[in-house]
Amino acid sequence: MTSLPMPAKFSSDVSGSYPAIAGIAAGETGASGTSAAGNEQFLLQAFRTFAEAADSLERSYGKLRGEVVRLRAELEQSNAGLLRSLSENRRMREHLDRILEGLPCGVLVERSDGSLSLLNPEGRRLLGLPQLPSASSSLCLSASLSLSSSSLLSAVPADLIDLLNRARQAPGELELRLPDSDSRTERWLAVRHAAIPDGQSETDAANHADAEPVSIFILRDVSDAKSMVQEREKLRREQALAEMASILAHEIRNPLGSLELFAGLLAAAALPQECHLWVEQVQAGLRTLGATVNNVLHFHSLPAPQCAPVDLGLLLDWAGGFLVPMARQARVELCLRNRLQGVWFAADRHRLEQVLLNLVLNALRAMPGGGWVEISGHRTCHGSGSAAVIAVNDTGPGIDARQAARIFEPGFSTRPGSPGLGLAVCRKIVEQHGGSLAASNRAGSGASFVLLLPLGNELRHGEELTDEESRDEEMTVEDPTEEAAG
């Protein structure tokens, strides 16, 4: 707004011209008499009125100019405040955009016309959409979505679109299990919907009741929560199964021990050869049943081992004699290579017996047509000390390369009807004793299971074993009851 121009000293000029006008009026009066005097008075009155009007106009102009200056200052202040407000709004928008980008849940906003106005990075990930380039600014997110809403929605899987549509009508949160071929774990997506009035237009902002709603979808990946629930349920079932297994195992072991005792007495009695064969079969069945009961009991409730010094050579001798009936029943030759006589190891003997029993039983079951099983033991250097190595080798089909990584998993078995606990129990027992159990295929045919039990500092690194320790003592174990029967 500009100030109005006006001639300087306007009123003074007008007042200064009065004498001239009066002189003219006086001359005219002399000529025309009385009428001239009346005209002079009229003109003087007119000029006085005009001067007063000019003076009032000058004062009004001064006031107007002051008002213009005041309004200009107020306008400048308003403009500065508006700029600060716009800057603050821009910073707030950027802050909110960063929050949306960092949210652990997906946020999808759909306008009333079906176009997407906002979709944060987590929402893109959960919907399986490609992420925007890292250089893209969050401030242009809405614009980029508005231009490509239809193409984005067409890229979303149909089951997710159906989930979003169902979430509009259903209160609360809906969940969907998503197929995920790249991961063994299940993926679950939860969606919650909320509708708010669309305040894009002034009419809608003034009357929210008539405004078309905007749909806001909150998407969450609840896979971890589902997995935790499943783990808790699995743990609860395992605890119940462990309690039941412990009760059944104790109830079975009492009569089973009596049966094994009576079978041993029958084997030592002077019975015909045919009866001895029947007793051997009964003993083999009882020992297999006992191994199964022990596997169940040890797997679900395996307390700390009761360790005491054990002669590993005597342990292998016991295994050679104890397993003969089962080997003969399976038409398998049992061979023992024992170079652990006099080698002592702090262990729970009954649990090491259970390991040997499980490994030999697995070998026998792998050779239904007969074959050969070898139990061997020797001492070797291990780090700065020594270790005992016990191996169980067979001539069966070996270990399938596709299943090699799973053979020690609880419940895994290639034999129908087997609980699949034998090898899992073996590894758990060996690890409790500070050792390791490994499986591999033999060079020719068959499988090899090797136990490594650290003995401590009995051998210094690089020390040679004596000739007596390295001598190979091979023997085929005969049934000790055969001699007694003879």
GIMO-V941558 format. One record per residue. N is the residue number from 0. RES is the residue in one letter. NEAR is the number of other ideal C-beta (glycine too) atoms within 10 Angstrom. D_FIRST is the distance of its C-alpha to the first C-alpha in whole Angstrom. Layout:
N;RES;NEAR;D_FIRST  N;RES;NEAR;D_FIRST
This chain:
0;M;10;0  1;T;6;4  2;S;11;7  3;L;10;10  4;P;6;13  5;M;11;16  6;P;8;20  7;A;6;21  8;K;10;24  9;F;14;23  10;S;17;26  11;S;11;28  12;D;11;29  13;V;16;29  14;S;15;32  15;G;10;34  16;S;11;34  17;Y;15;36  18;P;9;40  19;A;9;40  20;I;15;39  21;A;14;42  22;G;10;44  23;I;12;44  24;A;18;44  25;A;13;47  26;G;11;49  27;E;16;48  28;T;16;50  29;G;9;53  30;A;9;53  31;S;12;53  32;G;10;54  33;T;8;53  34;S;11;50  35;A;15;48  36;A;15;48  37;G;12;46  38;N;14;44  39;E;17;43  40;Q;10;42  41;F;11;40  42;L;16;38  43;L;14;38  44;Q;10;37  45;A;11;34  46;F;16;33  47;R;13;33  48;T;10;31  49;F;12;28  50;A;16;28  51;E;11;27  52;A;11;25  53;A;17;23  54;D;14;23  55;S;11;22  56;L;14;19  57;E;13;18  58;R;9;19  59;S;11;16  60;Y;14;14  61;G;12;14  62;K;9;14  63;L;13;11  64;R;14;10  65;G;10;12  66;E;11;11  67;V;14;7  68;V;12;9  69;R;10;11  70;L;11;9  71;R;11;8  72;A;10;12  73;E;10;13  74;L;11;11  75;E;10;13  76;Q;10;16  77;S;10;16  78;N;10;16  79;A;10;19  80;G;10;21  81;L;10;20  82;L;10;21  83;R;10;24  84;S;10;25  85;L;10;25  86;S;10;28  87;E;10;30  88;N;10;30  89;R;11;31  90;R;10;34  91;M;10;35  92;R;12;36  93;E;13;37  94;H;10;39  95;L;11;40  96;D;18;41  97;R;11;43  98;I;12;45  99;L;19;46  100;E;13;47  101;G;10;50  102;L;14;51  103;P;7;55  104;C;14;54  105;G;22;53  106;V;18;49  107;L;24;49  108;V;19;46  109;E;23;46  110;R;18;44  111;S;15;45  112;D;9;45  113;G;10;47  114;S;17;45  115;L;21;45  116;S;19;42  117;L;19;44  118;L;25;47  119;N;22;48  120;P;18;51  121;E;19;53  122;G;21;53  123;R;16;53  124;R;14;56  125;L;21;58  126;L;21;57  127;G;11;59  128;L;16;56  129;P;9;55  130;Q;9;52  131;L;16;49  132;P;6;49  133;S;5;49  134;A;5;46  135;S;11;44  136;S;10;41  137;S;18;41  138;L;11;37  139;C;11;38  140;L;20;41  141;S;16;40  142;A;10;39  143;S;15;42  144;L;20;44  145;S;13;42  146;L;11;43  147;S;14;47  148;S;18;48  149;S;11;50  150;S;9;52  151;L;19;52  152;L;17;54  153;S;9;56  154;A;12;57  155;V;15;58  156;P;12;61  157;A;7;62  158;D;12;64  159;L;18;61  160;I;13;59  161;D;11;61  162;L;21;61  163;L;20;57  164;N;11;58  165;R;13;60  166;A;22;58  167;R;13;56  168;Q;8;58  169;A;13;60  170;P;8;59  171;G;8;60  172;E;13;60  173;L;16;62  174;E;13;64  175;L;17;66  176;R;12;68  177;L;16;67  178;P;8;70  179;D;12;69  180;S;5;72  181;D;5;71  182;S;8;72  183;R;6;75  184;T;11;73  185;E;13;71  186;R;16;67  187;W;18;66  188;L;20;62  189;A;21;61  190;V;22;58  191;R;16;56  192;H;21;53  193;A;11;51  194;A;13;48  195;I;12;45  196;P;16;42  197;D;18;40  198;G;13;36  199;Q;14;35  200;S;10;33  201;E;8;31  202;T;10;34  203;D;16;36  204;A;12;34  205;A;10;34  206;N;10;38  207;H;12;40  208;A;6;43  209;D;9;42  210;A;18;41  211;E;13;44  212;P;15;45  213;V;18;45  214;S;19;48  215;I;16;48  216;F;20;51  217;I;17;53  218;L;24;56  219;R;18;58  220;D;18;61  221;V;17;64  222;S;18;67  223;D;10;67  224;A;13;68  225;K;17;70  226;S;13;72  227;M;11;72  228;V;11;73  229;Q;12;76  230;E;10;77  231;R;10;78  232;E;10;79  233;K;10;82  234;L;10;82  235;R;10;83  236;R;10;86  237;E;13;87  238;Q;11;88  239;A;10;90  240;L;13;92  241;A;15;93  242;E;12;94  243;M;12;96  244;A;20;97  245;S;14;98  246;I;10;100  247;L;13;102  248;A;19;103  249;H;11;104  250;E;11;106  251;I;16;107  252;R;16;108  253;N;8;111  254;P;9;113  255;L;16;112  256;G;12;114  257;S;10;117  258;L;15;117  259;E;17;117  260;L;11;119  261;F;13;122  262;A;20;121  263;G;14;122  264;L;10;125  265;L;17;126  266;A;21;125  267;A;13;128  268;A;13;130  269;A;8;133  270;L;15;132  271;P;9;133  272;Q;9;131  273;E;8;129  274;C;14;128  275;H;20;127  276;L;14;125  277;W;12;123  278;V;22;123  279;E;21;121  280;Q;15;119  281;V;17;118  282;Q;22;117  283;A;21;115  284;G;15;113  285;L;19;113  286;R;19;111  287;T;16;109  288;L;15;108  289;G;18;108  290;A;19;105  291;T;18;103  292;V;18;103  293;N;21;102  294;N;25;99  295;V;21;98  296;L;21;99  297;H;21;97  298;F;20;94  299;H;19;93  300;S;12;94  301;L;13;95  302;P;8;96  303;A;7;96  304;P;16;99  305;Q;10;102  306;C;14;103  307;A;11;107  308;P;9;108  309;V;20;109  310;D;16;112  311;L;24;110  312;G;17;113  313;L;16;115  314;L;22;112  315;L;22;112  316;D;18;116  317;W;15;115  318;A;25;113  319;G;22;115  320;G;15;118  321;F;17;115  322;L;24;114  323;V;20;117  324;P;24;118  325;M;22;114  326;A;23;115  327;R;16;118  328;Q;16;117  329;A;21;114  330;R;12;117  331;V;24;115  332;E;14;116  333;L;24;115  334;C;17;115  335;L;20;115  336;R;17;114  337;N;22;114  338;R;21;113  339;L;24;112  340;Q;15;115  341;G;11;115  342;V;22;111  343;W;16;109  344;F;23;106  345;A;14;104  346;A;24;103  347;D;18;104  348;R;19;107  349;H;13;107  350;R;21;103  351;L;26;104  352;E;17;107  353;Q;21;104  354;V;25;102  355;L;22;106  356;L;22;107  357;N;24;103  358;L;27;103  359;V;25;107  360;L;20;106  361;N;22;103  362;A;28;105  363;L;24;108  364;R;16;106  365;A;21;105  366;M;18;108  367;P;11;110  368;G;8;112  369;G;12;113  370;G;20;113  371;W;16;113  372;V;24;111  373;E;18;111  374;I;23;110  375;S;20;110  376;G;22;109  377;H;18;109  378;R;21;107  379;T;12;105  380;C;15;102  381;H;18;99  382;G;10;97  383;S;11;98  384;G;15;101  385;S;21;103  386;A;21;102  387;A;25;104  388;V;18;104  389;I;26;105  390;A;17;105  391;V;22;105  392;N;21;106  393;D;24;107  394;T;20;108  395;G;22;106  396;P;14;103  397;G;18;100  398;I;19;97  399;D;11;94  400;A;8;92  401;R;7;89  402;Q;11;90  403;A;14;91  404;A;9;88  405;R;14;88  406;I;20;92  407;F;17;91  408;E;13;89  409;P;16;90  410;G;11;91  411;F;15;91  412;S;18;95  413;T;14;96  414;R;10;99  415;P;5;99  416;G;5;99  417;S;15;99  418;P;15;96  419;G;17;95  420;L;23;95  421;G;25;98  422;L;23;96  423;A;20;93  424;V;24;96  425;C;26;97  426;R;21;94  427;K;18;93  428;I;23;97  429;V;21;97  430;E;11;93  431;Q;16;95  432;H;20;97  433;G;12;95  434;G;21;96  435;S;14;95  436;L;20;96  437;A;13;95  438;A;19;96  439;S;12;97  440;N;15;99  441;R;14;102  442;A;7;103  443;G;8;106  444;S;12;105  445;G;21;104  446;A;22;102  447;S;19;102  448;F;24;100  449;V;16;100  450;L;24;100  451;L;17;99  452;L;25;100  453;P;17;99  454;L;18;103  455;G;12;101  456;N;11;103  457;E;15;106  458;L;20;106  459;R;10;104  460;H;11;102  461;G;7;104  462;E;11;107  463;E;9;110  464;L;15;111  465;T;8;115  466;D;7;117  467;E;10;118  468;E;15;115  469;S;11;114  470;R;9;117  471;D;8;117  472;E;10;118  473;E;10;118  474;M;11;120  475;T;9;120  476;V;19;120  477;E;12;123  478;D;17;123  479;P;14;125  480;T;21;126  481;E;13;128  482;E;8;130  483;A;12;131  484;A;17;132  485;G;6;134
